[in-house]
């Protein structure tokens, strides 16, 4: 029995898990996971990121394997640039949401009488927001899958001559990515779940940190792709 295909698939699984641990992936998912106080929902968000990543990878990978298409470097860099822009948007979104959710004074009138009370948008449409966050996690995975698909599929073509084996490689890689990101999301969510209803200032600090890290990494990626590598 030829053990090379099995070794290659095992290597693909490990690479998939490692791929989930990349800094920009963790930063992006942390902006969503920080909104949850449930490890289960956070794991689901991470798994959906991996599923979105799988859709992009398989779509591009099949085109490369079946049609022998080579992805132009300019297009590959464009996908990575978009991923950087997305990180900045996600980071800003977290920071803006925190500002909206904070308790603030609200002034309004009842007839001729005017009064002020404390007000927060934190609980407004919370259930709907959770569904939107899960959909967002899937979309983020799609974008990251496109951003990383060029290098990964070229690696597959360089090592694998069989289309079927190449397809299995990408599936195994994707399974590793899904498992890895679900695990990471659970770890990120742990402090939010343990501090649910407690230490509100600490939770806010962690969310602000997630927002800033995502924004900074996004700007670094934009600068690297756009100016250092000459996309712009």
C-alpha positions in Angstrom: 0.0 0.0 0.0 1.3 3.4 -0.9 1.5 5.5 2.3 2.3 8.7 0.5 -1.3 9.8 -0.2 -2.3 9.1 3.5 0.8 11.1 4.7 -0.1 13.9 2.4 -3.7 14.0 3.6 -2.5 13.9 7.2 -0.2 16.8 6.5 -3.1 18.7 4.9 -5.2 18.3 8.1 -2.3 19.6 10.2 -1.8 22.5 7.8 -5.6 23.3 8.0 -5.5 23.5 11.8 -2.4 25.7 11.6 -4.0 27.9 9.0 -6.8 28.7 11.4 -4.2 30.0 13.9 -3.0 32.8 11.6 -3.2 36.2 13.2 -5.6 37.8 10.7 -8.0 34.9 11.0 -8.0 35.1 14.8 -8.4 38.9 14.8 -11.4 38.7 12.4 -13.2 36.0 14.3 -12.5 37.6 17.7 -14.5 40.7 16.6 -17.5 38.5 16.3 -16.9 36.1 19.2 -16.4 39.0 21.6 -20.2 39.7 21.2 -21.2 36.4 22.6 -21.3 35.1 26.2 -21.8 31.5 25.1 -19.0 29.1 24.2 -21.4 27.0 22.1 -22.4 30.0 19.9 -18.8 31.1 19.6 -17.7 27.6 18.5 -20.5 27.7 15.9 -19.3 31.1 14.7 -15.8 29.7 14.3 -17.1 26.6 12.5 -19.1 28.8 10.1 -15.9 30.8 9.4 -14.3 27.5 8.5 -17.2 26.5 6.3 -17.1 29.8 4.4 -13.4 29.3 3.9 -14.0 25.8 2.6 -16.5 27.1 0.0 -14.0 29.6 -1.4 -11.1 27.1 -1.3 -13.0 24.3 -3.1 -14.4 26.7 -5.7 -11.0 28.1 -6.7 -9.2 24.8 -6.1 -11.5 22.8 -8.4 -10.9 25.4 -11.2 -7.2 25.1 -10.7 -7.2 21.3 -10.6 -9.7 20.6 -13.4 -9.0 23.5 -15.8 -5.3 23.9 -14.9 -5.9 27.6 -14.3 -3.1 29.6 -12.8 -4.2 32.5 -10.5 -2.5 35.8 -11.6 -0.5 37.3 -8.8 -2.4 40.6 -9.2 -5.7 38.9 -8.4 -4.2 37.0 -5.5 -2.9 40.2 -4.0 -6.3 41.9 -4.6 -8.0 39.2 -2.5 -5.5 39.7 0.3 -6.0 43.5 0.1 -9.8 43.0 0.4 -9.2 40.8 3.5 -7.1 43.7 5.0 -9.9 46.2 4.3 -12.4 43.8 5.9 -10.3 43.6 9.1 -10.3 47.4 9.4 -14.1 47.5 8.9 -14.7 44.7 11.5 -12.4 46.5 14.0 -14.2 49.8 13.5 -17.6 48.1 13.8 -16.7 46.7 17.2 -15.5 50.0 18.5 -18.6 51.8 17.2 -20.9 49.1 18.7 -19.3 49.5 22.1 -19.9 53.2 22.0 -23.6 52.8 21.0 -24.1 50.2 23.8 -22.7 52.3 26.6 -25.2 53.7 29.1 -25.8 57.4 28.3 -28.2 60.2 29.1 -31.2 60.4 26.9 -33.5 63.6 26.7 -37.0 63.7 25.3 -40.4 65.4 25.8 -43.8 64.3 26.9 -46.0 67.1 25.7 -44.5 70.3 27.2 -42.6 68.4 29.9 -38.9 67.5 29.2 -36.9 65.0 31.2 -33.7 63.0 31.1 -33.1 59.3 31.8 -30.3 56.7 31.4 -30.5 54.8 28.2 -28.6 52.0 26.3 -29.1 50.2 23.0 -27.4 47.1 24.3 -30.5 44.9 24.5 -32.1 46.2 21.3 -32.8 43.4 18.8 -30.1 41.3 20.5 -31.4 38.0 19.1 -31.4 39.4 15.6 -27.9 40.7 16.0 -26.7 37.2 16.9 -28.0 35.8 13.7 -26.4 38.6 11.8 -23.1 37.9 13.5 -23.2 34.2 12.5 -23.9 35.2 8.9 -21.0 37.7 9.1 -18.7 34.9 10.3 -19.6 32.8 7.2 -18.9 35.8 5.0 -15.6 36.5 6.7 -14.6 32.9 6.0 -15.5 33.3 2.3 -13.2 36.3 2.0 -10.4 34.7 3.9 -10.7 31.6 1.7 -10.3 33.7 -1.4 -7.4 35.5 0.1 -5.5 32.3 0.9 -6.7 30.1 -1.9 -4.0 31.0 -4.5 -1.0 29.9 -2.5 -2.8 26.8 -1.2 -4.1 25.6 -4.5 -0.7 26.2 -6.1 0.8 24.1 -3.3 -1.6 21.3 -4.1 -0.8 21.4 -7.8 2.9 21.2 -7.1 2.6 18.1 -4.9 -0.4 16.3 -6.4 -1.0 15.0 -9.9 -4.3 13.3 -9.2 -7.4 15.5 -9.3 -9.2 13.2 -6.9 -6.4 13.2 -4.4 -6.2 17.0 -4.8 -9.9 17.3 -3.9 -9.5 15.0 -0.9 -6.5 17.1 0.2 -8.5 20.3 0.1 -11.4 18.6 2.0 -9.1 17.3 4.7 -7.4 20.7 4.9 -10.8 22.4 5.3 -11.9 20.0 8.0 -8.7 20.9 9.9 -9.4 24.6 9.4 -13.0 24.2 10.7 -11.9 22.3 13.8 -9.1 24.7 14.5 -11.2 27.8 14.2 -14.0 26.3 16.3 -11.4 25.5 19.0 -9.9 29.0 18.8 -13.4 30.6 19.0 -14.2 28.6 22.1 -10.9 29.7 23.8 -11.5 33.4 22.9 -15.1 33.2 24.2 -14.1 31.6 27.5 -13.4 34.9 29.4 -16.6 36.4 28.1 -18.6 33.4 29.2 -17.0 33.2 32.6 -17.5 36.9 33.2 -21.1 37.0 31.9 -23.0 39.6 34.0 -19.8 40.4 35.9 -16.8 42.7 35.4 -18.4 44.7 32.7 -15.4 47.0 32.4 -13.1 44.0 31.8 -15.4 42.6 29.1 -15.5 46.0 27.4 -11.7 46.3 27.6 -11.4 42.9 25.9 -13.8 43.9 23.1 -12.0 47.2 22.6 -8.7 45.2 22.4 -10.2 42.9 19.7 -11.4 45.9 17.8 -8.1 47.7 17.9 -6.1 44.6 17.0 -8.3 43.8 14.0 -8.0 47.4 12.8 -4.2 47.6 13.2 -3.6 44.2 11.5 -5.9 45.3 8.7 -3.9 48.5 8.1 -0.7 46.5 8.2 -2.0 44.1 5.6 -3.3 47.0 3.4 0.1 48.7 3.6 2.0 45.5 2.9 -0.1 44.5 -0.1 -0.9 47.9 -1.4 2.5 49.6 -1.1 5.3 47.2 -0.3 4.1 44.6 -2.8 2.9 47.2 -5.2 -0.7 46.5 -5.7 -1.6 50.2 -5.6 
